Amino acid sequence: MTLQSIINTINGFVWGPVMLVLILGTGLYLSIGLRGISIRKIGYGFRQLFIGRRGSGEGDISPFNALMTSLSATVGTGNIVGVATAVGIGGP
């Protein structure tokens, strides 16, 4: 048995039906435990995202701008790390 077949066996177990059940089960458990707040308050969340507080002071940003800034930082870092990993593993 080669190392590749061992890794494939472990990969099939970890990311197979067992993981799907665990992920969906955890989501259902948390939704029930929090009494469906992610669905009950979705309108409030979108209102806060797009309307939010309107700051008039210097340096104030809207909630939408804060979200976009955090997403751009996350996506940008992922792109940099992804390219660096690809170059490190396989070369240019």
Steps between C-alpha positions, in 0.01 A plus 500: 500500500652829392491827687271647235239227550514549878446873458213437256335264750529753781380778270197296396408441863560853625325681214239234431145457626611512864626858465185602314283367782718672761491837324126491435431363848701776663318764297162354593599470867614863515193623311269325744707604801497866392132475404563578134646845555683487167163483323296714739740794490611492136298812418659689788844391385447626146353827629805556717731407215355734239348777712682469831605801696586809310808646660576860426824523692842488347623145453157335529425223253175324423441136595506411130844657458624312807371172354659563162833593661508182708402285200764659279765436764395135527477437126821689430693300758360177358608593150853584613536182705348288221746627241794466738399143582459408133840645414657328799354160414517496124702793388401785267 
